[in-house]
């Protein structure tokens, strides 16, 4: 994986993905390792982020590296009209690795083609979010002790949810059964479903969250993303359709865990936080270990 950008989850084979998870387990037991001495990682966030940006920066700092970059492009030359190409070429002169989030689909792939150093896609519009997928896989493995033959429900914004798109594609390598819960207008895109069909795996579509709760090992909740809607009325119509509360977990499987890529708005009540089935804060922490594994692998240090 040395020198290999990660733009789509498909850029890494199943074996490479599992190798990242294996290295992440080592970092979970010992996150402070001085492996990035004299290394510089650039974090370029053209779109808001809390967990992704800070977990990348925490990962670098815990490994003894340096971070440069920005969390708001309005304070950079982009505001003056500088092109993405010029920005990426310039920053690749200053760093050993670039982590980028950009609201334009395909921007990360373009950046990897012009950059002198490897690029990690931290989210490109409604397309993909492969590092979130790796930490999700790690969390599922952590809670279920396997990735194979699981029943996984995805709930909420399946049309624009880049975390959902990437994770569905990755789980197709592990013979999972998919339960897709969304309003009709936010169904999983056909371009993602085709991966399920190619693997001859089963998927079921629902509009009612209660229908899937007794069936699944993993309940992957997502927020309805206001920023992805061009029509405010469409957003208002669907924004409060799904809400999980603690009482709804009573008749779920004993091993079932609730995950969420965060941030949440109102799709998971705070009373769920105290449930042993809630695992989304640990999921966020796992992002540090997985991103440490990814960075050190790409830089040839692990």
TIKOLSE-241289 format. One record per residue (C-alpha): residue number from 0; residue in one letter; x, y, z. Coordinates in pm, 1 decimal. Layout:
% residues N
<NUM, "A", <X, Y, Z>>;
...
END
This chain:
% residues 302
<0, "X", <0.0, 0.0, 0.0>>;
<1, "X", <304.8, 226.6, 13.4>>;
<2, "X", <246.8, 540.6, -191.7>>;
<3, "X", <-108.0, 433.0, -284.1>>;
<4, "X", <-381.8, 695.7, -265.2>>;
<5, "X", <-721.4, 603.3, -118.6>>;
<6, "X", <-1000.7, 772.8, -311.8>>;
<7, "X", <-1264.5, 499.8, -335.7>>;
<8, "X", <-1297.6, 202.5, -104.2>>;
<9, "X", <-1251.6, -8.3, -419.9>>;
<10, "X", <-896.1, 125.0, -453.7>>;
<11, "X", <-796.5, -122.1, -182.7>>;
<12, "X", <-854.8, -494.8, -212.4>>;
<13, "X", <-1035.9, -690.7, 55.4>>;
<14, "X", <-698.2, -816.5, 177.0>>;
<15, "X", <-557.4, -464.4, 197.5>>;
<16, "X", <-863.1, -345.5, 390.4>>;
<17, "X", <-822.7, -631.3, 639.3>>;
<18, "X", <-454.4, -547.8, 674.0>>;
<19, "X", <-545.6, -188.9, 772.4>>;
<20, "X", <-783.3, -324.6, 1037.8>>;
<21, "X", <-509.1, -550.4, 1171.4>>;
<22, "X", <-265.8, -260.2, 1203.4>>;
<23, "X", <-538.9, -47.4, 1365.2>>;
<24, "X", <-575.6, -305.8, 1639.7>>;
<25, "X", <-207.9, -258.7, 1722.2>>;
<26, "X", <-257.8, 118.0, 1743.3>>;
<27, "X", <-561.6, 74.6, 1966.7>>;
<28, "X", <-338.8, -99.1, 2221.3>>;
<29, "X", <-57.9, 157.6, 2175.2>>;
<30, "X", <-168.3, 476.8, 1996.9>>;
<31, "X", <142.1, 684.4, 2079.8>>;
<32, "X", <422.4, 565.3, 1852.4>>;
<33, "X", <686.5, 803.7, 1718.0>>;
<34, "X", <669.9, 688.6, 1356.3>>;
<35, "X", <606.7, 1017.2, 1172.3>>;
<36, "X", <914.8, 1207.0, 1281.3>>;
<37, "X", <991.3, 1472.7, 1013.2>>;
<38, "X", <673.0, 1383.5, 822.4>>;
<39, "X", <415.4, 1649.0, 727.8>>;
<40, "X", <50.4, 1570.4, 659.1>>;
<41, "X", <-170.2, 1834.7, 494.5>>;
<42, "X", <-540.5, 1837.1, 587.0>>;
<43, "X", <-738.5, 2035.8, 328.7>>;
<44, "X", <-1103.2, 2066.5, 432.4>>;
<45, "X", <-1307.7, 2266.1, 184.3>>;
<46, "X", <-1620.5, 2150.8, 371.2>>;
<47, "X", <-1698.0, 2147.2, 747.7>>;
<48, "X", <-1584.2, 1852.2, 955.9>>;
<49, "X", <-1533.4, 1770.3, 1320.3>>;
<50, "X", <-1460.5, 1399.2, 1368.6>>;
<51, "X", <-1286.1, 1329.0, 1038.7>>;
<52, "X", <-1051.8, 1626.9, 1047.2>>;
<53, "X", <-972.0, 1610.2, 1417.5>>;
<54, "X", <-923.3, 1233.9, 1419.0>>;
<55, "X", <-678.9, 1261.7, 1128.4>>;
<56, "X", <-492.8, 1539.4, 1306.5>>;
<57, "X", <-497.1, 1347.6, 1635.4>>;
<58, "X", <-363.1, 1041.5, 1453.4>>;
<59, "X", <-71.8, 1241.1, 1309.3>>;
<60, "X", <8.6, 1413.6, 1638.7>>;
<61, "X", <6.9, 1084.7, 1832.0>>;
<62, "X", <254.3, 949.2, 1578.5>>;
<63, "X", <491.2, 1244.1, 1618.0>>;
<64, "X", <416.9, 1410.0, 1283.4>>;
<65, "X", <324.8, 1764.3, 1186.2>>;
<66, "X", <-3.6, 1890.6, 1043.9>>;
<67, "X", <-55.7, 2179.8, 804.4>>;
<68, "X", <-370.2, 2281.5, 620.8>>;
<69, "X", <-703.4, 2450.9, 669.7>>;
<70, "X", <-1054.7, 2383.0, 793.3>>;
<71, "X", <-1213.4, 2671.0, 603.9>>;
<72, "X", <-1118.2, 2745.3, 244.6>>;
<73, "X", <-1245.2, 3103.4, 276.7>>;
<74, "X", <-916.7, 3190.5, 445.7>>;
<75, "X", <-707.2, 3056.1, 156.9>>;
<76, "X", <-624.5, 3155.3, -200.5>>;
<77, "X", <-922.3, 2949.2, -314.4>>;
<78, "X", <-1132.9, 3251.7, -222.7>>;
<79, "X", <-923.1, 3453.9, -466.5>>;
<80, "X", <-1008.1, 3212.0, -743.5>>;
<81, "X", <-715.7, 2970.0, -728.0>>;
<82, "X", <-796.3, 2640.3, -899.4>>;
<83, "X", <-804.5, 2305.8, -717.4>>;
<84, "X", <-519.9, 2188.3, -940.0>>;
<85, "X", <-292.5, 2474.8, -835.6>>;
<86, "X", <-381.4, 2430.2, -469.2>>;
<87, "X", <-304.8, 2057.7, -472.4>>;
<88, "X", <22.3, 2088.3, -664.6>>;
<89, "X", <139.2, 2361.8, -429.1>>;
<90, "X", <45.3, 2178.4, -109.5>>;
<91, "X", <201.8, 1855.2, -236.4>>;
<92, "X", <531.7, 2044.9, -245.9>>;
<93, "X", <495.3, 2113.6, 125.8>>;
<94, "X", <380.9, 1772.2, 253.6>>;
<95, "X", <427.1, 1395.7, 244.0>>;
<96, "X", <55.7, 1315.4, 230.1>>;
<97, "X", <-266.3, 1507.9, 159.9>>;
<98, "X", <-601.6, 1444.6, 328.1>>;
<99, "X", <-880.5, 1627.2, 147.4>>;
<100, "X", <-1253.9, 1684.1, 187.5>>;
<101, "X", <-1433.4, 1869.0, -89.8>>;
<102, "X", <-1805.1, 1903.8, -169.1>>;
<103, "X", <-1752.4, 1830.0, -540.1>>;
<104, "X", <-1789.3, 1465.1, -644.0>>;
<105, "X", <-1477.9, 1344.7, -823.8>>;
<106, "X", <-1257.6, 1617.3, -675.8>>;
<107, "X", <-1052.1, 1370.9, -471.5>>;
<108, "X", <-977.2, 1153.4, -775.1>>;
<109, "X", <-868.8, 1463.4, -968.1>>;
<110, "X", <-648.1, 1571.7, -676.9>>;
<111, "X", <-475.2, 1232.1, -670.0>>;
<112, "X", <-399.2, 1264.6, -1041.5>>;
<113, "X", <-220.4, 1599.3, -1008.8>>;
<114, "X", <-60.9, 1558.6, -665.0>>;
<115, "X", <305.4, 1466.8, -620.6>>;
<116, "X", <220.5, 1281.4, -297.8>>;
<117, "X", <-54.1, 1030.3, -205.7>>;
<118, "X", <-405.0, 1164.4, -140.5>>;
<119, "X", <-665.7, 1033.0, 102.7>>;
<120, "X", <-1027.3, 1115.1, 26.1>>;
<121, "X", <-1196.1, 1243.7, 342.6>>;
<122, "X", <-1527.5, 1280.8, 158.5>>;
<123, "X", <-1613.9, 1412.6, -187.5>>;
<124, "X", <-1969.7, 1538.8, -199.5>>;
<125, "X", <-2229.9, 1260.3, -192.9>>;
<126, "X", <-1986.3, 1016.3, -353.0>>;
<127, "X", <-1755.5, 827.7, -112.3>>;
<128, "X", <-1594.8, 842.9, 230.4>>;
<129, "X", <-1353.1, 547.2, 235.3>>;
<130, "X", <-1175.0, 616.8, 564.6>>;
<131, "X", <-1512.3, 625.3, 741.9>>;
<132, "X", <-1576.9, 286.2, 582.8>>;
<133, "X", <-1255.2, 143.1, 722.2>>;
<134, "X", <-1334.3, 263.7, 1073.2>>;
<135, "X", <-1689.3, 129.6, 1034.6>>;
<136, "X", <-1552.7, -210.6, 933.9>>;
<137, "X", <-1318.2, -200.4, 1231.1>>;
<138, "X", <-1606.9, -117.2, 1464.3>>;
<139, "X", <-1828.1, -392.2, 1323.5>>;
<140, "X", <-1545.1, -642.4, 1364.3>>;
<141, "X", <-1482.2, -513.1, 1715.9>>;
<142, "X", <-1846.4, -565.4, 1819.0>>;
<143, "X", <-1943.6, -875.4, 1620.8>>;
<144, "X", <-1602.0, -1051.0, 1607.4>>;
<145, "X", <-1662.8, -1115.6, 1237.5>>;
<146, "X", <-1748.3, -929.6, 919.2>>;
<147, "X", <-1906.8, -1229.6, 750.8>>;
<148, "X", <-2275.0, -1320.9, 710.0>>;
<149, "X", <-2413.3, -1027.0, 907.9>>;
<150, "X", <-2750.4, -856.7, 870.8>>;
<151, "X", <-2688.4, -482.9, 842.2>>;
<152, "X", <-2954.5, -209.8, 831.0>>;
<153, "X", <-2885.6, 132.6, 683.2>>;
<154, "X", <-3137.0, 396.2, 788.7>>;
<155, "X", <-3205.8, 750.1, 666.1>>;
<156, "X", <-3038.1, 929.0, 377.8>>;
<157, "X", <-2924.1, 646.8, 152.9>>;
<158, "X", <-2928.1, 858.8, -163.2>>;
<159, "X", <-2678.9, 1127.5, -62.2>>;
<160, "X", <-2505.8, 944.0, 225.2>>;
<161, "X", <-2147.7, 890.1, 110.2>>;
<162, "X", <-2069.1, 686.9, 423.6>>;
<163, "X", <-2348.7, 447.3, 330.5>>;
<164, "X", <-2232.3, 415.1, -30.3>>;
<165, "X", <-1877.3, 323.0, 67.3>>;
<166, "X", <-1974.7, 83.4, 345.9>>;
<167, "X", <-2230.3, -106.6, 137.1>>;
<168, "X", <-1966.8, -159.4, -131.6>>;
<169, "X", <-1712.2, -282.0, 124.5>>;
<170, "X", <-1956.1, -517.9, 298.8>>;
<171, "X", <-2031.8, -684.0, -33.6>>;
<172, "X", <-1698.6, -864.5, 19.1>>;
<173, "X", <-1833.2, -1032.9, 332.0>>;
<174, "X", <-2160.4, -1197.5, 224.5>>;
<175, "X", <-2379.2, -959.4, 422.3>>;
<176, "X", <-2755.6, -915.8, 394.2>>;
<177, "X", <-2867.2, -554.5, 352.7>>;
<178, "X", <-3179.4, -395.0, 500.8>>;
<179, "X", <-3229.9, -51.2, 346.3>>;
<180, "X", <-3462.6, 187.6, 531.2>>;
<181, "X", <-3539.7, 524.3, 374.0>>;
<182, "X", <-3814.8, 742.9, 234.2>>;
<183, "X", <-3882.2, 664.3, -131.8>>;
<184, "X", <-3702.4, 977.2, -251.7>>;
<185, "X", <-3384.2, 887.9, -59.8>>;
<186, "X", <-3337.3, 525.0, -166.5>>;
<187, "X", <-2991.9, 378.5, -221.6>>;
<188, "X", <-2876.6, 470.9, -574.5>>;
<189, "X", <-2878.7, 201.4, -842.0>>;
<190, "X", <-2505.3, 260.3, -895.1>>;
<191, "X", <-2446.6, 127.2, -542.3>>;
<192, "X", <-2708.0, -149.1, -556.5>>;
<193, "X", <-2531.6, -293.2, -858.0>>;
<194, "X", <-2243.4, -397.6, -631.1>>;
<195, "X", <-2488.1, -599.7, -419.9>>;
<196, "X", <-2641.2, -759.1, -728.3>>;
<197, "X", <-2302.7, -846.7, -877.9>>;
<198, "X", <-2219.2, -1042.1, -561.9>>;
<199, "X", <-2565.7, -1206.3, -570.5>>;
<200, "X", <-2638.4, -1086.8, -218.1>>;
<201, "X", <-2982.4, -1018.9, -71.3>>;
<202, "X", <-3117.0, -673.3, -1.6>>;
<203, "X", <-3456.5, -557.0, 120.7>>;
<204, "X", <-3605.7, -207.3, 110.0>>;
<205, "X", <-3831.3, -58.4, 377.8>>;
<206, "X", <-3985.6, 272.1, 473.1>>;
<207, "X", <-4059.9, 175.1, 837.8>>;
<208, "X", <-3765.5, 150.1, 1079.4>>;
<209, "X", <-3956.5, -81.7, 1314.3>>;
<210, "X", <-3967.5, -351.0, 1046.8>>;
<211, "X", <-3592.2, -414.4, 1062.9>>;
<212, "X", <-3512.4, -373.8, 1433.1>>;
<213, "X", <-3557.8, -742.4, 1532.6>>;
<214, "X", <-3363.6, -868.1, 1229.6>>;
<215, "X", <-3025.1, -701.7, 1230.5>>;
<216, "X", <-2681.2, -726.2, 1390.5>>;
<217, "X", <-2581.9, -370.9, 1299.6>>;
<218, "X", <-2816.1, -70.7, 1286.1>>;
<219, "X", <-2638.6, 205.3, 1092.1>>;
<220, "X", <-2829.2, 528.5, 1148.0>>;
<221, "X", <-2765.0, 838.6, 936.9>>;
<222, "X", <-2894.7, 1193.3, 944.1>>;
<223, "X", <-3098.2, 1348.7, 668.2>>;
<224, "X", <-2840.4, 1591.1, 528.0>>;
<225, "X", <-2981.2, 1938.9, 479.1>>;
<226, "X", <-2674.1, 2049.4, 281.0>>;
<227, "X", <-2735.2, 1788.0, 7.2>>;
<228, "X", <-3085.6, 1914.0, -80.0>>;
<229, "X", <-3135.8, 2173.7, -350.6>>;
<230, "X", <-3506.9, 2191.3, -262.0>>;
<231, "X", <-3569.7, 2308.3, 99.8>>;
<232, "X", <-3926.6, 2176.5, 84.7>>;
<233, "X", <-3801.7, 1826.6, 5.5>>;
<234, "X", <-3574.3, 1841.2, 309.5>>;
<235, "X", <-3855.3, 1961.5, 537.8>>;
<236, "X", <-4075.0, 1674.9, 420.8>>;
<237, "X", <-3827.6, 1400.1, 516.7>>;
<238, "X", <-3605.3, 1543.8, 792.2>>;
<239, "X", <-3787.6, 1388.5, 1091.2>>;
<240, "X", <-3900.0, 1056.0, 945.8>>;
<241, "X", <-3670.2, 836.7, 1155.4>>;
<242, "X", <-3605.0, 863.1, 1526.2>>;
<243, "X", <-3455.1, 587.8, 1738.9>>;
<244, "X", <-3521.7, 585.1, 2112.9>>;
<245, "X", <-3413.3, 346.5, 2385.6>>;
<246, "X", <-3747.6, 167.3, 2418.8>>;
<247, "X", <-3724.4, 60.5, 2054.2>>;
<248, "X", <-3415.4, -149.0, 2137.0>>;
<249, "X", <-3596.6, -381.4, 2378.0>>;
<250, "X", <-3670.6, -658.0, 2129.0>>;
<251, "X", <-3354.6, -639.3, 1922.3>>;
<252, "X", <-3083.3, -904.5, 1905.3>>;
<253, "X", <-2858.1, -925.9, 2209.8>>;
<254, "X", <-2549.8, -864.1, 1996.0>>;
<255, "X", <-2701.3, -572.2, 1801.4>>;
<256, "X", <-2508.7, -245.6, 1799.8>>;
<257, "X", <-2616.9, 100.7, 1691.0>>;
<258, "X", <-2365.1, 288.9, 1476.7>>;
<259, "X", <-2375.6, 639.5, 1332.7>>;
<260, "X", <-2109.7, 825.2, 1128.8>>;
<261, "X", <-2205.7, 1146.4, 1312.1>>;
<262, "X", <-2298.0, 1422.1, 1349.6>>;
<263, "X", <-2644.7, 1329.3, 1466.3>>;
<264, "X", <-2933.1, 1573.8, 1473.4>>;
<265, "X", <-3249.6, 1410.5, 1604.3>>;
<266, "X", <-3239.4, 1061.6, 1451.4>>;
<267, "X", <-3104.6, 905.7, 1775.0>>;
<268, "X", <-3248.3, 1022.1, 2108.5>>;
<269, "X", <-2992.8, 1094.8, 2379.2>>;
<270, "X", <-3152.5, 823.9, 2597.1>>;
<271, "X", <-2995.2, 568.7, 2359.6>>;
<272, "X", <-2648.4, 687.3, 2467.6>>;
<273, "X", <-2676.6, 492.9, 2793.8>>;
<274, "X", <-2772.8, 169.0, 2622.8>>;
<275, "X", <-2506.3, -103.4, 2593.5>>;
<276, "X", <-2616.8, -128.9, 2231.4>>;
<277, "X", <-2500.3, 224.9, 2152.5>>;
<278, "X", <-2151.1, 218.0, 2003.5>>;
<279, "X", <-2122.8, 538.8, 1801.0>>;
<280, "X", <-1888.5, 727.8, 2033.6>>;
<281, "X", <-1645.6, 433.1, 2039.3>>;
<282, "X", <-1690.2, 420.8, 1663.0>>;
<283, "X", <-1567.0, 781.5, 1641.8>>;
<284, "X", <-1266.1, 700.1, 1861.0>>;
<285, "X", <-1180.2, 406.8, 1636.9>>;
<286, "X", <-1127.4, 661.4, 1361.2>>;
<287, "X", <-796.9, 763.6, 1520.6>>;
<288, "X", <-657.9, 408.6, 1522.1>>;
<289, "X", <-773.1, 328.7, 1169.3>>;
<290, "X", <-637.6, 654.1, 1030.3>>;
<291, "X", <-306.6, 591.8, 1206.3>>;
<292, "X", <-295.2, 254.4, 1034.6>>;
<293, "X", <-378.3, 404.7, 697.0>>;
<294, "X", <-127.1, 689.3, 718.9>>;
<295, "X", <160.1, 466.9, 828.1>>;
<296, "X", <77.3, 209.3, 558.5>>;
<297, "X", <68.3, 468.7, 278.9>>;
<298, "X", <396.2, 619.7, 398.7>>;
<299, "X", <555.9, 273.8, 413.7>>;
<300, "X", <611.0, 277.7, 789.2>>;
<301, "X", <397.7, -26.7, 875.8>>;
END
